[in-house]
Amino acid sequence: QVQLVESGGGLVQAGGSLRLSCAASGRGFSINAMGWFRQAPGKQRELVALSTSGSSTDYADSVKGRFTISRDNAKNTVYLQMNSLKPDDRGVYYCYARVVLKQYWGQGTQVTVSS
């Protein structure tokens, strides 16, 4: 079993920045991929950024050039640096991890962007 704990959400003005962190804990696991999804009110959860064990990354088109995902494999931690935030970036951001065929989710952290 893997537990994911997020931190770093909050309220920011449009154009501002936030950094999200997610630490994975558990015993005897090797993470294949870690990343971030988000869910805005009334919308489906969507991929924001994903980092695989092969060091490849994938971003939603809407965040390319503004968001950067990074990982510290020694700490089983993933980060999401969010710059030039827009009101459309608001929502609950969920940390995601894939361990072999199992998927794990964090509890979510709220990001609010005021215009």
HELIX and SHEET records of a PDB file:
HELIX    1   1 ASP A   61  VAL A   63  5                                   3    
HELIX    2   2 ASN A   73  LYS A   75  5                                   3    
HELIX    3   3 PRO A   87  ASP A   89  5                                   3    
SHEET    1   A 4 VAL A   2  SER A   7  0                                        
SHEET    2   A 4 LEU A  18  GLY A  26 -1                                        
SHEET    3   A 4 THR A  77  MET A  82 -1                                        
SHEET    4   A 4 PHE A  67  ASP A  72 -1                                        
SHEET    1   B 6 GLY A  10  GLN A  13  0                                        
SHEET    2   B 6 THR A 109  SER A 114  1                                        
SHEET    3   B 6 GLY A  91  VAL A  99 -1                                        
SHEET    4   B 6 ALA A  33  GLN A  39 -1                                        
SHEET    5   B 6 GLU A  46  THR A  52 -1                                        
SHEET    6   B 6 THR A  57  TYR A  59 -1                                        
SHEET    1   C 4 GLY A  10  GLN A  13  0                                        
SHEET    2   C 4 THR A 109  SER A 114  1                                        
SHEET    3   C 4 GLY A  91  VAL A  99 -1                                        
SHEET    4   C 4 LYS A 102  TRP A 105 -1                                        
END                                                                             
